Every structure is written in C-alpha cells, then in structure tokens.
C-alpha cells in the first residue's frame, strides 16, 4: 500500500519536514509498502491540493501534527475528504494528547497515540485485506467514538529501527537532521515531551541509540550525497555525560563536520563543552525560558539559578561555540516584574541570538491542565491558533496589552542584538522605526 504524508507548512516552507514521516516511512518501506511526502504550502489552493493528491494516488493519507499545525490541517483534511474517499490517520504531539478532538473533526478516521511505527504497519495490514478496524483492535490506534486505546511498549532497541527516509525530510545544502534518543527525563510543566513518560505508564520511555548506530547513519548520508552540517534534534542532547563524552570521541574521529544541538545548563560541564567544541560543535541552543527564578522554580519546575546560566554561557562563548537562548512570556502566574527580569537576564547573557515566544497552553502539558482548572482558557480555545506571538489566555496578573508590549520589547532587543553582532548601525529610517515601536508599546502600559 502507498502512504502519502502531508506536511502542513504554516508561515513558510521550512528547510526540513517533520521527522515523523521520515521515521514511519522508512519503517513501512522495510515491509514492502510505499511512502511519499507532499508539502502543503501556506498559499496553496485547495483545488491544487486535491489535484496533487489525486496524481499521487495514495491508499492512505497520514499527517504528523503539532498543535500549531492543527487548525490548518483540520481544514485541509475536511476539504480533501469532500472530494476524495481516502482514509486519513493523524499522529504526533497534538493527536497524541488531544485524540478526541481530532477524531471528532470531519475526515479523520484514525489517530495514533505515541510511537507509530508498528501501529501504522498493523493499520496498513488491515486495510490491505479490506478489513475495517474496530475499537481496541490495534494498540495505539484510536477510532471515532471509542475510548482511548491501549499502548504497546516503546520500541526497543532504537538501533533496530531503519534510518530515517531522507527523501521525506526535504533537506537542503547538505544540512541533515538527526535524532539520537527518544524521551526526556525532566518534569518541565510547559512541555509535552515529559508527558510521554506519563502516557507510557510503567514503561521506560527514555532510550538512546548507540554511537556506532549514529555514525553509521551519517556514513550512509555521506555515501548517498553531501554531509556539510548536522543538526541534532534531541530535546536535550547533553542528558548523559558518559554518552556525550564518548560521542565526542567517536564523532570527532570518524565524522568531524560541524554540528549543533539543544542543551540545558544543568546538564553540561566545562569539560563536556570543551569536548563538544573539539568534536566540531558550532552552535548550542539553551532553553532559559524565564529570567525569574520564582517562575522557573514554582511554575516551570526548573529550579536553576541565574548564576548557572551566566557561567555556562561564558564557557560556551569562550570556546567559540555560538549560543542561542530561548525565552517565554505570558505564563500563568507570571507578572510584569518577572518578564522584566527575563529582559535583564538576556542583557547579562548576551547570546549570539535568542528566540522569544508567548506561552501557548499545549494539550498534554501540566500547565495546560493548570490553565483549564483555573479558568484561564477561553471557551473557544480549541479554535484559536497557536501562533506564539500573542496570548489566548485570560490571566489575572497579565493583560493582553502588557504581553504585547513586552513581546515588542524582546523584538527590539533582538534587532539591536543583530545590529551589534554584524557591526552595523541603524540608519535614520530604521532608528525612527525602533523609537516609534517603543513609544507605541509604552502607550499600552
């Protein structure tokens, strides 16, 4: 059977597609099925989408979805199913933690909760034989009107999985994306990654590939094309000191091309960062989230001191590794003073770049439940987009205008940071734009 994965692009077409289709596509191909990918650009008409799907002639449509993609994906599927009688399955973060809402939407036949390799293979086996899937028949697979399915144990060992189907990632310029692990041990309340551990009750969801397996995949990429740079997508690459130090030895010896990763300051040491730099690490993204220790400790469950951030950023930059910081604002329980502390910490850290995002309550996270219990979610929250530029919450300590003001302040700070990094100054028109932006934002306070 042929599965066509639909990649729902949002603001623009990204350099790489979701990794879910690449993992699933490789797995089902091993068993004789076909897999292909179709991007759905933001400006593509529904008539063109339908014609392109008809040209592919798939037996099933599959979507790997985040909450940010959900509303557009729902509309695409609804209109496609009016014209085409093709079964549709959805997996990924949003369907895993909001399966009832997905199945209640027109056009979705199945959802996959959690890992999907073996579950999708079973679905295809049933459809290939012309059989319908009844509730509870396939672990991890939900159908409309039924209770949540049982979950099979997480796939082990990860080394037994085929390498990702690179043609389903749409990678460019020799930049390739890699995952070395599944699962996250940290209890952050704003992130759904930890909630996979809760989903798989009694099972150890945290697993990691061997160094040999990772390097073997990189060698295969080199044989089949160009390998110029590697982006490791693991939520926290630096979880296990022993694994990372051995990785640095093996990668630096056998691969040696530049790479980037995500880390937490709690998980690195000067020795580890030195080894990473020597192995070829060029860029690290650190999640700071808030400059307020109270917010991190009491709201986010991340009790790390600001002094630690300052120390690790200094180490990283001294080693010649570019550093990016990520921040959030507009969290439940956060105040204006807390957000000011985040801006102040950013000034002290002086990252090469930073991202700033208005908090959105993702289903499956502990903070989502907090927002629901305290009545912060509007009645129509399921219809509101997750755009990370404005808040959908009704918070007692922060107004929408205050959040918008501080979002602008972060934007201006980032613009200034870029000017400083690239040795440029504002021209007269640009200076006027920044001044007016600050003035307009201040008027909202």
HELIX and SHEET records of a PDB file:
HELIX    1   1 UNK A   19  UNK A   30  1                                  12    
HELIX    2   2 UNK A   46  UNK A   56  1                                  11    
HELIX    3   3 UNK A   67  UNK A   83  1                                  17    
HELIX    4   4 UNK A   93  UNK A   97  1                                   5    
HELIX    5   5 UNK A   99  UNK A  103  1                                   5    
HELIX    6   6 UNK A  117  UNK A  128  1                                  12    
HELIX    7   7 UNK A  158  UNK A  160  5                                   3    
HELIX    8   8 UNK A  166  UNK A  168  5                                   3    
HELIX    9   9 UNK A  195  UNK A  199  1                                   5    
HELIX   10  10 UNK A  211  UNK A  224  1                                  14    
HELIX   11  11 UNK A  241  UNK A  254  1                                  14    
HELIX   12  12 UNK A  265  UNK A  267  5                                   3    
HELIX   13  13 UNK A  270  UNK A  279  1                                  10    
HELIX   14  14 UNK A  293  UNK A  294  1                                   2    
HELIX   15  15 UNK A  295  UNK A  300  3                                   6    
HELIX   16  16 UNK A  306  UNK A  318  1                                  13    
HELIX   17  17 UNK A  336  UNK A  349  1                                  14    
HELIX   18  18 UNK A  366  UNK A  373  1                                   8    
HELIX   19  19 UNK A  381  UNK A  383  5                                   3    
HELIX   20  20 UNK A  400  UNK A  421  1                                  22    
HELIX   21  21 UNK A  428  UNK A  442  1                                  15    
SHEET    1   A 6 UNK A  34  UNK A  40  0                                        
SHEET    2   A 6 UNK A   2  UNK A   8  1                                        
SHEET    3   A 6 UNK A  60  UNK A  64  1                                        
SHEET    4   A 6 UNK A  87  UNK A  91  1                                        
SHEET    5   A 6 UNK A 110  UNK A 112  1                                        
SHEET    6   A 6 UNK A 141  UNK A 143 -1                                        
SHEET    1   B 6 UNK A 175  UNK A 178  0                                        
SHEET    2   B 6 UNK A 229  UNK A 232  1                                        
SHEET    3   B 6 UNK A 258  UNK A 263  1                                        
SHEET    4   B 6 UNK A 281  UNK A 289  1                                        
SHEET    5   B 6 UNK A 322  UNK A 329  1                                        
SHEET    6   B 6 UNK A 353  UNK A 358  1                                        
SHEET    1   C 2 UNK A 181  UNK A 182  0                                        
SHEET    2   C 2 UNK A 207  UNK A 208 -1                                        
END                                                                             
